[in-house]
Amino acid sequence: MSCNSCGTSDSAPGGCKNNGTCGTSGCNKLTVFDWLANMELPNGQKQFPYVEVRFKNGRKEFFLNKDDLQLKIGDIVATQTESGHDIGGVTITGELVRVQMKRKRVKIDDEIPQVYRIASEKDVEKWVAAREKEDPMKIRARQIAIRLQLKMKISDIEFQGDGSKATFYYTADERVDFRDLIREYATEFKTRIEMRQIGLRQEAARLGGIGSCGRELCCSTWLTDFRSVTTGAARYQNLSLNPQKLAGQCGKLKCCLNFELDSYMDALSNFPKQNQKLYTEKGTAICQKVDIFKGLMWFCYDGEWMNWHALTTEQVHEIVAKNKAKETVGSIEEYASELIVEEEMNFENVVGQDSLTRFDQPKSRNKHTKKRRTKSSNNPNKADSNTSTATANPPATKEGTQKRKPRPQHKNRSANKPGASENKTDQPNPNTDVNKSSRPKKSRPNQNKSRNRKNDGNNPPKKED
């Protein structure tokens, strides 16, 4: 039941531009499902002549459809007020209005205002223009209240449909004398001013927000009557008495603490008192913990505070009955042993992975050596040649590279060092090869000769590399 123009563009809702709390229609703000809409009245009975109209946020009132207008849910109508008229949207028609008026204890008499007409285009334009003034007026009103040092908070402003009156909603802990404030508001805004004090829960319902559950606040979507919430509701549900967790955005206790309280109270009706002590031959057992929905209670002996024993409510009632009959009970371990069930630990591979350490294996560095080994294994003819050359070549290191040869000693460096001639012996260097030292050194051919040599006619010129 949202307004037709509430589209989204640039992550901001359009239409009435009220950011989700639509002022023209539902937009999930205290919406009502008319489950009697398709039912026909018997014997030509006339329709119930009252309708429910919703104004800004959650304010709803009942009006008399005196002229028998064909109204349906979502129509914008002009309604009667003390001075002028107001604009709102129809939320309920028909017999369901009778049920709501009975639930809210509204008497059917002549004092109920009536619906004038379906709002015209001129009425809607004037109403929208008045609504656009509310936000800048609220900022200016707060500045004036701070300047006058009044302990109050202007939470919301609502204009009348014809723009003739503005209602200021405020919250305050103490009584506030705002006579000077009204004079300044009247001169500043040049309109009729009405001050209305609301509670903190009503303020949260008007402003809206997101609760700790991740959903929109109940008071701003469907909850209309606020029941008193006490800390006893948290105690019955075994919740920690932490005010930061139990308080809502209004600063009061959360209304949802009362939602499941009845089911907890029904479950606790079969439980013995938590301060009930169990007397046994081994000692006195005291209750330490309770699981309401499983029906279990944990007891421990006086002095043995670390050893807890789980008992069902039937077992606790049985022990209490024996204590009242002055029968001896050996120990609570006899009853607790019946609840011990050995659970088989079956670990399954849920994700479908073979090993959790599959990423821990180091990557092999000798990729080239592996490729060579695979090639040699595939070609058996080359295996003999590899073995024959293995003796001539020096051994390879782990990285697959040959060892570097020792650097030869230069004569000039050894001659300059003192005592070099004394230590010099005719013994061969063990690091060098004996066969290589005995061989005569071959002189390197001059490479420049081949370049400067004249080409003969018989021999073709050699190509340079």
C-alpha positions in Angstrom: 0.0 0.0 0.0 2.8 2.4 -0.8 2.3 5.5 -2.8 2.6 5.2 -6.6 5.4 7.7 -6.9 7.7 6.1 -4.2 10.4 5.0 -6.7 14.1 4.8 -5.9 16.7 6.9 -7.7 20.3 7.3 -6.5 19.6 5.1 -3.5 17.0 7.6 -2.2 13.2 7.0 -2.3 11.1 9.3 -4.4 7.5 10.3 -4.0 6.8 12.1 -0.8 10.6 12.2 0.0 10.1 11.1 3.5 12.8 8.4 3.4 10.7 5.3 3.9 8.0 6.8 6.3 5.7 7.9 3.5 3.2 10.6 4.4 0.8 10.0 1.5 0.0 6.4 2.1 1.3 3.2 3.8 4.9 2.5 2.9 4.9 -0.2 5.6 4.0 2.3 8.3 1.3 0.8 10.5 -0.3 -0.9 7.5 -3.6 -2.9 7.9 -4.9 -5.9 6.0 -8.6 -5.6 5.4 -9.7 -9.2 5.7 -13.4 -8.3 5.6 -13.1 -6.4 2.3 -14.5 -9.2 0.1 -17.4 -10.1 2.3 -20.9 -9.0 1.3 -23.3 -7.5 3.8 -26.5 -9.6 4.4 -30.0 -8.4 3.4 -28.9 -5.2 1.7 -27.4 -3.8 4.9 -25.6 -0.5 4.5 -21.9 -0.2 4.9 -20.5 1.1 8.2 -20.3 4.9 7.7 -17.0 5.4 9.5 -13.4 5.3 8.1 -10.0 5.4 9.6 -7.6 8.0 8.2 -3.8 8.1 8.8 -1.8 11.3 8.9 1.9 11.9 9.2 3.8 8.9 10.7 1.5 6.8 12.9 -1.2 9.2 13.8 -4.6 7.7 13.1 -8.1 9.0 13.7 -11.7 7.9 12.9 -14.1 10.1 10.7 -17.7 9.9 9.7 -18.4 9.4 6.0 -21.6 11.5 6.1 -22.0 12.0 2.3 -21.6 8.2 1.6 -18.5 8.8 -0.5 -17.1 5.8 -2.4 -13.9 5.5 -0.5 -11.3 2.8 -0.7 -8.0 2.1 1.0 -5.3 4.6 -0.2 -7.6 7.5 -1.1 -6.4 11.0 -0.1 -9.3 12.8 1.6 -9.9 16.2 3.3 -11.1 15.8 6.8 -12.6 18.1 9.4 -10.6 19.8 12.1 -11.2 22.5 14.7 -10.0 25.2 12.3 -9.8 24.5 8.6 -9.2 21.0 7.1 -6.5 18.4 7.2 -5.3 15.9 4.5 -4.7 12.2 5.2 -5.0 8.8 3.6 -7.7 6.2 4.2 -6.4 3.0 5.8 -9.6 1.1 6.7 -13.2 1.1 5.5 -16.2 -1.1 6.2 -16.9 -3.4 9.1 -13.3 -3.6 10.2 -13.5 0.1 11.3 -16.2 -1.0 13.8 -13.8 -3.6 15.2 -11.0 -1.1 15.6 -13.3 1.5 17.2 -14.4 -1.1 19.7 -10.9 -2.2 20.5 -9.7 1.4 21.0 -12.9 2.2 23.0 -14.1 5.0 20.7 -17.8 5.8 21.2 -20.0 6.3 18.2 -21.6 9.8 18.7 -21.9 13.1 17.0 -18.6 14.4 18.2 -16.6 12.4 15.7 -15.5 14.7 12.8 -16.5 14.0 9.3 -14.8 13.6 5.9 -15.4 16.6 3.6 -14.4 15.3 0.2 -11.8 13.5 -1.7 -8.8 15.8 -1.9 -8.4 17.8 -5.1 -5.2 18.5 -6.9 -5.1 22.0 -5.3 -5.4 20.5 -1.8 -2.6 18.0 -2.4 -0.2 20.7 -3.8 -0.9 22.9 -0.8 -0.3 20.0 1.6 3.0 19.0 -0.1 4.2 22.6 0.1 3.5 22.6 3.8 5.3 19.3 4.3 8.4 20.6 2.6 8.7 23.4 5.2 8.9 21.0 8.2 12.6 20.0 8.1 14.1 23.5 7.9 11.6 24.7 10.5 12.6 21.9 12.8 16.3 22.9 12.7 15.4 26.6 13.4 13.1 25.6 16.2 15.9 23.6 17.9 18.2 26.5 17.7 15.7 28.8 19.4 15.1 26.3 22.2 18.9 26.0 22.8 19.3 29.8 22.9 16.5 30.0 25.5 18.3 27.3 27.5 15.2 25.1 27.7 15.7 21.4 28.7 13.6 20.0 25.9 14.0 18.3 22.6 12.0 19.2 19.5 11.6 15.7 17.9 9.1 16.4 15.0 6.9 19.0 13.4 3.6 18.3 11.7 1.8 20.8 9.6 -2.0 20.8 9.1 -3.2 20.0 5.6 -4.2 23.5 4.8 -0.9 25.0 6.3 -2.8 27.0 8.9 -1.3 25.3 12.0 2.0 23.5 13.0 2.2 21.0 15.8 5.5 20.7 17.6 6.2 17.4 19.3 8.8 17.5 22.0 10.2 15.4 24.8 11.4 16.6 28.2 12.3 15.0 31.5 10.9 17.9 33.6 8.1 20.4 33.2 9.1 23.2 30.8 7.8 26.8 30.7 7.7 27.4 27.0 5.5 30.6 26.9 8.4 32.7 25.6 9.3 29.9 23.2 5.8 30.0 21.6 6.0 33.8 21.1 9.3 33.5 19.3 7.9 30.6 17.2 4.9 32.6 16.2 6.9 35.6 15.1 9.5 33.5 13.4 7.2 31.1 11.5 4.1 33.3 11.2 1.6 30.5 11.8 -0.4 29.0 14.7 1.7 27.0 17.1 0.7 24.0 19.2 3.1 22.3 21.6 2.5 18.6 22.4 4.6 16.6 24.7 5.2 12.9 23.9 7.1 10.1 25.6 10.3 8.5 24.6 8.6 5.4 23.1 6.3 7.7 21.0 9.3 9.6 19.8 11.0 6.4 18.6 7.8 5.4 16.9 7.5 8.7 15.0 11.1 8.9 14.0 11.6 5.2 13.2 14.9 3.3 13.0 16.6 -0.1 12.9 16.7 -2.3 16.0 19.4 -4.6 17.3 17.7 -7.5 15.5 18.3 -5.9 12.1 14.7 -5.1 11.4 12.7 -1.9 11.5 11.4 -0.9 14.9 8.1 -2.6 15.9 6.7 0.6 17.3 7.1 2.3 14.0 5.7 -0.5 11.8 2.8 -2.4 13.6 2.9 -1.9 17.4 0.5 0.8 18.6 -0.1 0.1 22.3 2.9 0.3 24.7 2.8 -2.1 27.7 5.0 -1.6 30.7 8.2 -3.7 30.6 10.0 -4.6 33.8 13.3 -6.3 34.5 11.4 -9.3 35.7 10.7 -10.3 32.1 14.5 -10.5 31.6 15.0 -12.5 34.7 12.4 -15.1 33.8 14.1 -15.5 30.4 17.5 -16.0 32.0 18.9 -12.9 30.2 21.9 -10.9 31.5 20.8 -7.7 33.2 22.9 -5.5 31.0 21.1 -2.2 30.4 22.9 -1.6 27.1 21.6 -4.9 25.7 18.1 -4.7 27.2 17.4 -1.0 26.2 16.1 0.0 22.8 16.6 3.1 20.8 14.2 5.0 23.0 16.4 4.3 26.1 13.7 2.2 27.7 13.5 -1.6 28.0 12.7 -3.3 24.7 9.1 -4.0 24.0 10.0 -7.4 22.5 10.9 -8.7 26.1 7.2 -9.2 26.5 6.6 -11.1 23.3 7.9 -14.5 24.5 7.3 -14.0 28.2 4.1 -16.1 28.3 5.9 -19.2 26.7 8.7 -18.9 29.3 6.2 -18.6 32.1 4.3 -21.8 30.9 7.6 -23.7 30.8 8.7 -22.5 34.2 5.4 -23.6 35.8 6.7 -27.2 35.9 10.0 -26.3 37.4 10.7 -26.3 41.1 12.0 -23.2 42.8 15.6 -22.4 41.9 16.4 -21.7 45.6 15.3 -25.3 46.4 18.1 -27.3 48.1 18.5 -31.1 47.8 19.6 -32.9 50.9 21.6 -36.1 50.5 24.0 -38.2 52.6 26.9 -36.8 50.6 25.9 -33.2 51.3 23.5 -30.4 50.4 23.1 -29.7 46.7 22.4 -26.2 45.4 21.0 -25.2 42.0 23.5 -23.3 39.7 21.9 -23.2 36.3 18.6 -23.9 34.5 17.8 -24.8 30.9 14.1 -23.9 30.6 13.2 -25.6 27.2 15.3 -28.7 27.8 13.9 -29.1 31.3 17.3 -29.5 32.9 18.7 -28.2 36.2 22.4 -28.3 37.2 23.3 -28.9 40.9 26.5 -28.9 42.8 27.4 -29.8 46.4 28.1 -27.1 49.0 31.8 -26.6 48.8 32.4 -28.4 45.5 31.4 -25.5 43.3 33.2 -26.8 40.2 31.5 -30.2 39.9 28.0 -29.7 38.4 25.5 -32.5 37.9 22.5 -32.3 35.4 19.1 -33.4 36.6 15.7 -33.4 35.0 12.7 -31.7 36.6 11.1 -35.1 37.4 14.2 -36.2 39.2 14.4 -33.0 41.2 10.7 -33.4 42.2 11.4 -36.9 43.2 14.3 -35.9 45.5 12.3 -33.1 47.0 9.5 -35.5 47.7 11.9 -37.9 49.5 13.3 -35.1 51.5 9.9 -34.0 52.7 9.1 -37.7 53.6 12.5 -37.8 55.4 13.7 -40.6 53.2 17.5 -41.0 52.7 19.0 -40.1 49.4 22.5 -41.4 48.7 23.8 -38.7 46.2 22.7 -36.8 43.2 25.2 -38.7 41.1 22.9 -41.7 41.0 20.3 -39.7 39.2 22.8 -37.8 37.0 24.4 -41.0 35.7 21.1 -41.9 34.0 21.4 -38.8 31.7 25.0 -39.6 30.6 24.9 -40.7 26.9 28.0 -41.4 25.0 27.9 -39.5 21.8 29.9 -40.9 18.9 32.1 -38.3 17.3 31.7 -38.7 13.5 33.8 -36.1 11.7 32.8 -35.8 8.1 34.3 -33.9 5.3 31.6 -31.3 4.7 33.4 -29.0 2.3 34.7 -31.9 0.2 38.4 -31.2 0.7 40.8 -34.1 1.0 43.5 -32.5 3.2 43.6 -29.3 5.2 47.3 -29.0 4.7 47.2 -29.1 0.9 48.6 -25.6 0.7 51.4 -26.3 3.2 53.5 -28.4 0.8 56.5 -26.5 -0.5 56.8 -26.0 -4.2 59.7 -27.9 -5.9 62.5 -25.7 -7.1 64.2 -28.2 -9.4 61.7 -28.1 -12.2 64.4 -28.4 -14.9 66.0 -31.5 -13.4 62.7 -33.2 -13.2 62.0 -32.6 -16.9 65.5 -34.0 -17.8 64.9 -37.1 -15.7 61.6 -37.7 -17.4 63.1 -37.3 -20.8 66.0 -39.7 -20.0 63.6 -42.3 -18.7 61.5 -42.0 -21.9 64.6 -42.3 -24.1 66.6 -45.5 -23.1 69.2 -45.0 -25.9 70.4 -41.8 -24.4 70.9 -43.3 -21.0 74.3 -44.9 -21.9 75.6 -41.6 -23.3 74.6 -39.9 -20.1 76.4 -42.4 -17.9 79.6 -42.1 -20.0 79.7 -38.4 -19.8 79.0 -38.4 -16.1 82.6 -39.3 -15.2 84.1 -36.6 -17.4 81.8 -33.8 -16.1 82.2 -32.7 -12.5 79.3 -33.5 -10.1 76.3 -31.2 -10.1 74.9 -29.5 -7.1 71.3 -29.7 -5.9 70.4 -26.7 -8.0 71.6 -28.5 -11.2 74.6 -26.3 -11.9 78.3 -27.3 -12.1 80.8 -26.4 -9.4 82.9 -23.5 -10.0 86.6 -24.2 -10.7 89.1 -22.8 -8.1 90.5 -19.4 -9.0 94.2 -19.7 -10.2 96.8 -17.9 -8.2 98.5 -15.0 -10.0 102.2 -14.8 -9.9 102.4 -11.1 -9.4 100.2 -11.3 -6.3 102.2 -14.1 -4.8 105.5 -12.5 -5.6 104.6 -9.3 -3.8 103.6 -11.1 -0.6 106.5 -11.5 1.9 107.6 -15.0 2.4 105.9 -16.3 -0.7 109.1 -17.8 -2.1 109.9 -19.6 1.1 106.6 -21.4 1.3 106.5 -22.2 -2.4 107.1 -25.9 -3.1 107.3 -28.1 -6.1 104.4 -30.3 -4.9 101.4 -30.2 -7.3 98.3 -28.4 -6.2 95.7 -31.1 -5.1 92.9 -28.8 -6.3 94.2 -29.0 -9.9 94.3 -32.0 -12.2 97.7 -33.7 -12.6 97.1 -34.5 -16.3 96.2 -30.9 -17.1 99.3 -29.5 -15.5 101.6 -31.9 -17.5 100.0 -31.0 -20.8 101.7 -28.2 -22.8 99.7 -25.1 -23.1 98.3 -24.3 -26.5 98.5 -20.8 -27.8 95.2 -19.2 -28.7 94.9 -18.4 -32.4 94.5 -14.7 -33.1 90.9 -14.1 -34.1 91.8 -10.9 -35.9 93.9 -12.8 -38.4 90.9 -14.5 -39.9 89.3 -11.0 -40.4 92.5 -9.4 -41.9 93.4 -12.4 -44.0 93.0 -11.9 -47.8 90.6 -14.2 -49.5 92.2 -16.6 -51.9 90.6 -17.4 -55.2 90.3 -21.1 -54.6 89.1 -21.0 -51.0 85.8 -19.2 -50.5 85.6 -16.7 -47.6 84.5 -18.0 -44.3 81.4 -16.6 -42.8 81.9 -14.9 -39.6 79.9 -16.0 -36.6 
